[in-house]
Amino acid sequence: MKKYENYCNHLQVLGKAAEQDLENEFIISGIIDKFFIQFELGWKLLKELLKYEGRAVAATGSPRAIIKEAYITYNFLQEDIWLEMLENRNDLAHIYDGGKARELADTIIGKYVPEFQKMETAVHDRYGDVLEKL
């Protein structure tokens, strides 16, 4: 599945965020941008998997609805973290303060990247070879 491949490939890059110079505003901005893309890839992957499972909600375009249904369907998803990510994604355009950007980068590294990685492993474990056919 191309969506899963893209999700994994992008996550490899985002996963290196902790190794970067977190005092550099440009690096922090890049981490936040990568998070935005990773989140988009994540909820769209969930949408595709729900569609495969025959869930009607997959026909919607709402990330919130997809996350809520995915939480019901999959035991690996932390709904509160994904909804927090959604909120942070929606607020990205309003982060002008360097301190808030640094806080978000720290949250991305310490909380969101592990959640993305957990999903990567769980999706692979659950769908395995089926991923190649989707």
Backbone as CSV, one residue per row, in Angstrom:
resi,resn,N_x,N_y,N_z,CA_x,CA_y,CA_z,C_x,C_y,C_z
1,MET,0.850,-1.173,0.000,0.000,0.000,0.000,0.898,1.238,0.000
2,LYS,0.692,2.051,-0.974,1.516,3.249,-1.136,1.388,4.192,0.074
3,LYS,0.183,4.322,0.618,-0.011,5.210,1.767,0.815,4.734,2.969
4,TYR,0.866,3.429,3.171,1.660,2.890,4.275,3.146,3.112,4.021
5,GLU,3.583,2.871,2.800,4.988,3.102,2.438,5.384,4.549,2.681
6,ASN,4.552,5.462,2.210,4.835,6.889,2.397,4.893,7.239,3.879
7,TYR,3.961,6.678,4.632,3.915,6.905,6.079,5.231,6.456,6.719
8,CYS,5.670,5.256,6.396,6.896,4.700,6.976,8.132,5.482,6.550
9,ASN,8.210,5.810,5.272,9.379,6.535,4.764,9.495,7.916,5.402
10,HIS,8.398,8.595,5.518,8.421,9.919,6.119,8.745,9.826,7.609
11,LEU,8.238,8.795,8.256,8.490,8.613,9.686,9.975,8.379,9.964
12,GLN,10.658,7.718,9.054,12.106,7.516,9.228,12.821,8.853,9.348
13,VAL,12.412,9.811,8.544,13.030,11.139,8.579,12.640,11.861,9.875
14,LEU,11.363,11.883,10.188,10.899,12.558,11.401,11.515,11.919,12.646
15,GLY,11.736,10.617,12.603,12.316,9.906,13.736,13.723,10.366,14.090
16,LYS,14.377,11.077,13.188,15.735,11.591,13.430,15.717,12.970,14.084
17,ALA,14.547,13.479,14.368,14.417,14.832,14.910,15.193,15.017,16.216
18,ALA,15.179,14.015,17.070,15.843,14.136,18.370,17.357,14.300,18.235
19,GLU,17.901,13.913,17.105,19.348,14.001,16.880,19.776,15.384,16.372
20,GLN,18.815,16.248,16.131,19.101,17.552,15.524,19.386,18.623,16.585
21,ASP,19.879,19.764,16.122,20.175,20.906,16.981,18.864,21.624,17.317
22,LEU,18.335,21.353,18.479,17.042,21.895,18.859,17.112,23.338,19.366
23,GLU,18.279,23.946,19.260,18.409,25.371,19.552,18.282,26.188,18.271
24,ASN,18.290,25.510,17.140,18.226,26.162,15.834,16.762,26.317,15.420
25,GLU,16.315,27.545,15.238,14.911,27.806,14.890,14.524,27.174,13.558
26,PHE,15.460,27.131,12.633,15.192,26.526,11.329,14.925,25.027,11.481
27,ILE,15.685,24.374,12.323,15.501,22.937,12.591,14.148,22.714,13.256
28,ILE,13.825,23.546,14.229,12.534,23.417,14.918,11.391,23.580,13.927
29,SER,11.504,24.551,13.058,10.487,24.766,12.031,10.358,23.542,11.125
30,GLY,11.489,22.948,10.769,11.471,21.744,9.934,10.806,20.567,10.628
31,ILE,11.063,20.414,11.919,10.433,19.334,12.692,8.916,19.520,12.704
32,ILE,8.488,20.749,12.913,7.053,21.030,12.941,6.439,20.770,11.571
33,ASP,7.108,21.173,10.512,6.608,20.900,9.153,6.527,19.406,8.879
34,LYS,7.543,18.677,9.299,7.544,17.219,9.107,6.412,16.569,9.902
35,PHE,6.168,17.085,11.107,5.054,16.578,11.907,3.737,16.771,11.167
36,PHE,3.538,17.962,10.611,2.313,18.257,9.875,2.087,17.217,8.778
37,ILE,3.116,16.943,8.016,3.013,15.972,6.920,2.769,14.571,7.471
38,GLN,3.493,14.206,8.529,3.333,12.866,9.111,1.920,12.667,9.632
39,PHE,1.375,13.675,10.274,0.010,13.569,10.767,-0.959,13.363,9.605
40,GLU,-0.794,14.133,8.542,-1.655,13.992,7.366,-1.557,12.576,6.796
41,LEU,-0.345,12.087,6.665,-0.154,10.720,6.166,-0.806,9.704,7.110
42,GLY,-0.725,9.959,8.412,-1.276,9.037,9.399,-2.786,8.925,9.352
43,TRP,-3.467,10.060,9.383,-4.929,9.957,9.401,-5.454,9.466,8.065
44,LYS,-4.750,9.777,6.971,-5.193,9.285,5.662,-4.932,7.779,5.517
45,LEU,-3.873,7.288,6.142,-3.639,5.847,6.183,-4.752,5.173,6.985
46,LEU,-5.102,5.743,8.118,-6.205,5.195,8.917,-7.501,5.177,8.113
47,LYS,-7.746,6.226,7.379,-8.938,6.297,6.539,-8.953,5.154,5.523
48,GLU,-7.826,4.899,4.900,-7.720,3.825,3.902,-7.929,2.458,4.545
49,LEU,-7.378,2.269,5.736,-7.550,0.995,6.439,-9.000,0.797,6.875
50,LEU,-9.636,1.855,7.315,-11.052,1.755,7.688,-11.906,1.435,6.465
51,LYS,-11.539,1.987,5.347,-12.240,1.682,4.095,-12.087,0.191,3.773
52,TYR,-10.884,-0.329,3.935,-10.631,-1.756,3.723,-11.484,-2.604,4.666
53,GLU,-11.671,-2.118,5.890,-12.469,-2.839,6.884,-13.971,-2.676,6.652
54,GLY,-14.343,-1.862,5.669,-15.755,-1.673,5.343,-16.475,-0.672,6.227
55,ARG,-15.749,0.191,6.888,-16.357,1.193,7.773,-16.868,2.379,6.956
56,ALA,-18.131,2.718,7.155,-18.778,3.789,6.382,-18.128,5.150,6.612
57,VAL,-17.581,5.357,7.793,-16.983,6.657,8.110,-15.816,6.989,7.177
58,ALA,-15.247,5.970,6.558,-14.118,6.190,5.653,-14.508,7.034,4.442
59,ALA,-15.788,7.159,4.189,-16.245,7.983,3.066,-16.222,9.472,3.412
60,THR,-16.066,9.792,4.693,-16.013,11.204,5.090,-14.616,11.752,4.868
61,GLY,-14.496,13.036,4.933,-13.187,13.649,4.806,-12.697,14.212,6.117
62,SER,-13.355,13.883,7.201,-13.061,14.472,8.497,-11.983,13.695,9.263
63,PRO,-10.845,14.328,9.527,-9.821,13.649,10.325,-10.337,13.254,11.713
64,ARG,-11.139,14.126,12.335,-11.665,13.827,13.672,-12.525,12.553,13.652
65,ALA,-13.413,12.441,12.674,-14.268,11.258,12.567,-13.438,10.004,12.301
66,ILE,-12.433,10.139,11.466,-11.559,8.996,11.162,-10.824,8.550,12.418
67,ILE,-10.271,9.498,13.164,-9.535,9.165,14.388,-10.456,8.497,15.404
68,LYS,-11.647,9.020,15.585,-12.584,8.442,16.553,-12.981,7.011,16.167
69,GLU,-13.224,6.785,14.879,-13.580,5.433,14.420,-12.380,4.494,14.508
70,ALA,-11.208,5.011,14.182,-9.998,4.182,14.260,-9.736,3.762,15.704
71,TYR,-10.016,4.640,16.649,-9.851,4.307,18.059,-10.763,3.140,18.452
72,ILE,-11.970,3.136,17.910,-12.920,2.058,18.189,-12.470,0.756,17.522
73,THR,-11.921,0.869,16.327,-11.558,-0.292,15.515,-10.219,-0.908,15.909
74,TYR,-9.271,-0.080,16.269,-7.894,-0.548,16.526,-7.505,-0.312,17.978
75,ASN,-6.941,-1.323,18.595,-6.540,-1.206,19.995,-5.187,-0.521,20.177
76,PHE,-4.497,-0.222,19.089,-3.178,0.391,19.192,-3.220,1.921,19.172
77,LEU,-4.362,2.487,18.909,-4.464,3.933,18.731,-4.806,4.623,20.046
78,GLN,-4.028,5.625,20.405,-4.304,6.446,21.582,-5.143,7.634,21.118
79,GLU,-6.439,7.558,21.319,-7.337,8.602,20.816,-6.967,9.986,21.333
80,ASP,-6.666,10.100,22.621,-6.355,11.415,23.181,-5.112,12.023,22.541
81,ILE,-4.109,11.212,22.270,-2.893,11.726,21.631,-3.188,12.155,20.195
82,TRP,-3.937,11.336,19.456,-4.245,11.682,18.065,-5.126,12.928,17.983
83,LEU,-6.059,13.088,18.907,-6.882,14.299,18.907,-6.051,15.524,19.297
84,GLU,-5.106,15.331,20.187,-4.178,16.416,20.539,-3.328,16.786,19.322
85,MET,-2.868,15.777,18.591,-2.102,16.042,17.371,-2.946,16.830,16.375
86,LEU,-4.206,16.439,16.236,-5.111,17.152,15.331,-5.231,18.614,15.747
87,GLU,-5.405,18.848,17.021,-5.515,20.215,17.524,-4.229,21.002,17.242
88,ASN,-3.088,20.380,17.511,-1.813,21.048,17.245,-1.617,21.304,15.750
89,ARG,-2.022,20.352,14.942,-1.938,20.545,13.491,-2.785,21.740,13.073
90,ASN,-3.981,21.844,13.627,-4.873,22.946,13.281,-4.356,24.295,13.770
91,ASP,-3.571,24.283,14.837,-3.053,25.524,15.416,-1.693,25.947,14.847
92,LEU,-1.121,25.148,13.980,0.230,25.439,13.490,0.359,26.823,12.876
93,ALA,-0.633,27.271,12.172,-0.557,28.575,11.509,-0.502,29.721,12.516
94,HIS,-0.830,29.450,13.770,-0.897,30.498,14.782,0.283,30.470,15.760
95,ILE,1.303,29.684,15.442,2.473,29.624,16.318,3.498,30.628,15.803
96,TYR,3.600,31.736,16.519,4.552,32.776,16.140,5.680,32.877,17.154
97,ASP,5.444,32.342,18.309,6.378,32.452,19.413,7.397,31.310,19.352
98,GLY,8.683,31.662,19.417,9.745,30.658,19.367,9.669,29.660,20.503
99,GLY,9.256,30.126,21.681,9.132,29.223,22.827,8.054,28.184,22.624
100,LYS,6.933,28.610,22.061,5.844,27.662,21.790,6.252,26.675,20.706
101,ALA,6.991,27.147,19.726,7.473,26.261,18.663,8.411,25.209,19.248
102,ARG,9.282,25.619,20.149,10.209,24.682,20.780,9.436,23.670,21.629
103,GLU,8.425,24.126,22.359,7.592,23.215,23.152,6.927,22.180,22.255
104,LEU,6.400,22.643,21.116,5.751,21.716,20.192,6.763,20.727,19.633
105,ALA,7.953,21.195,19.288,8.993,20.290,18.777,9.329,19.227,19.825
106,ASP,9.431,19.634,21.080,9.704,18.680,22.160,8.565,17.662,22.294
107,THR,7.325,18.127,22.169,6.170,17.233,22.236,6.169,16.266,21.060
108,ILE,6.499,16.777,19.894,6.571,15.919,18.697,7.579,14.804,18.914
109,ILE,8.757,15.174,19.399,9.827,14.190,19.598,9.486,13.213,20.714
110,GLY,9.011,13.712,21.834,8.799,12.863,23.005,7.491,12.099,23.047
111,LYS,6.486,12.603,22.348,5.157,12.007,22.469,4.593,11.530,21.131
112,TYR,4.703,12.357,20.099,4.049,12.039,18.836,4.836,11.046,17.990
113,VAL,6.146,11.206,17.928,6.946,10.251,17.144,6.753,8.831,17.683
114,PRO,6.834,8.607,19.005,6.577,7.245,19.495,5.180,6.723,19.130
115,GLU,4.183,7.601,19.123,2.829,7.182,18.746,2.774,6.812,17.264
116,PHE,3.437,7.591,16.432,3.514,7.268,15.002,4.226,5.926,14.795
117,GLN,5.292,5.714,15.542,6.050,4.462,15.414,5.232,3.263,15.881
118,LYS,4.485,3.461,16.952,3.615,2.386,17.454,2.591,2.007,16.382
119,MET,2.033,3.019,15.726,1.059,2.746,14.672,1.715,2.019,13.501
120,GLU,2.904,2.437,13.132,3.609,1.774,12.028,3.739,0.274,12.293
121,THR,4.196,-0.072,13.468,4.391,-1.478,13.837,3.061,-2.224,13.908
122,ALA,2.073,-1.614,14.535,0.773,-2.268,14.704,0.084,-2.519,13.367
123,VAL,0.152,-1.554,12.464,-0.455,-1.733,11.137,0.243,-2.863,10.400
124,HIS,1.562,-2.891,10.470,2.298,-3.972,9.811,1.944,-5.322,10.421
125,ASP,1.888,-5.379,11.745,1.559,-6.639,12.420,0.147,-7.114,12.072
126,ARG,-0.793,-6.185,11.991,-2.185,-6.568,11.726,-2.436,-6.921,10.262
127,TYR,-1.833,-6.183,9.356,-2.161,-6.356,7.939,-1.085,-7.069,7.140
128,GLY,0.149,-7.078,7.598,1.230,-7.813,6.956,1.224,-7.756,5.446
129,ASP,1.067,-8.933,4.832,1.125,-9.057,3.376,-0.027,-8.350,2.670
130,VAL,-1.124,-8.139,3.359,-2.261,-7.461,2.755,-1.891,-6.048,2.337
131,LEU,-0.958,-5.430,3.047,-0.533,-4.056,2.734,-0.038,-3.943,1.293
132,GLU,0.626,-4.968,0.825,1.157,-4.941,-0.552,0.053,-5.033,-1.602
133,LYS,-1.079,-5.579,-1.219,-2.178,-5.768,-2.182,-3.141,-4.588,-2.214
134,LEU,-3.092,-3.742,-1.210,-4.013,-2.602,-1.142,-3.546,-1.462,-2.011
